[in-house]
Amino acid sequence: MTRPPDERRRRFLAGSLLATGSLLLGGCDRLSRSGTLQPLFDASEALTQRAHRLLASREALAREYTPADIAPTFRPNGTTFPRERAYMRLAAGHFRAWRLEVDGLVERPQAFSLEALRALPSRTQITRHDCVEGWSCIGQWTGVVLGDLLARVGVKDEARFVVFHCADRFPGGDRYYESLDMREAYHPQTLLAYALNGAPLPIANGAPLRLRAERQLGYKMAKYLMRLELVDSFAHIGGGRGGFWEDRGYRWWAGI
């Protein structure tokens, strides 16, 4: 198994983040959205992000495991079958008509079929999913390195974030979305995964395509991907905080 040189530092930071952040992430959304305390939380998030990046190099890898460590069943979380009619039609057709749109601040907007993505160079990695709810699970993921896909569309200099638009909706009718900054987007372990444990990605785990950003907590791992949008700001998307749960009080920076 791979043990990056700075793993102990990352583990210490992750433990500190989880210990101090559980109040914010777990059950105190009303507090985190308080107009009085929000500036304090925002400042704390920025400090946490800077501290993490001082301790971990740009290319520091999340730990990778052996096949013997893979869980027999990878636990699904969140939505396990989107009920949107368009998605259900795509699933019924085994996603042959599905396309991943990549647009926004790119030179060459494109739409990729699942077959086209599978034909591109791939990466396989065995990593641990850490959920903010307190559980973890190890699985083997195969997919396209996001940085390689971005190179194909040509990212414009002003792009600061990749926004992941999804097919599933949560109670209240809001469609799920997430985002990464360009540093995490270009990390070698950041994948658009179409296979889990050597088989096509199950619907419960995000078929046909999901994000794997292995240096982030699980709520950043957007499932049921439909569109990637390169942007310089979140202001025009959702609640303007960079993600479905972030709009409801979670921290945008979820590095571990």
Secondary structure by P-SEA (a helix, b strand, c coil): cccccaaaaaaaaaaaaaaacccccccccccccccccaaaaaaaaaaaaaaaaaacccccccccccccccccccccccccccccaaaaaaaaaccccbbbbbbccccccccccaaaaaaccbbbbbbbbbbccbbbbbbbbbcccaaaaaaaacccccccbbbbbbccccccbbbbbbccccccccccccccccccccccccccccccbbbbccccccccccccccbbbbbccccccccccccccccccccccccc
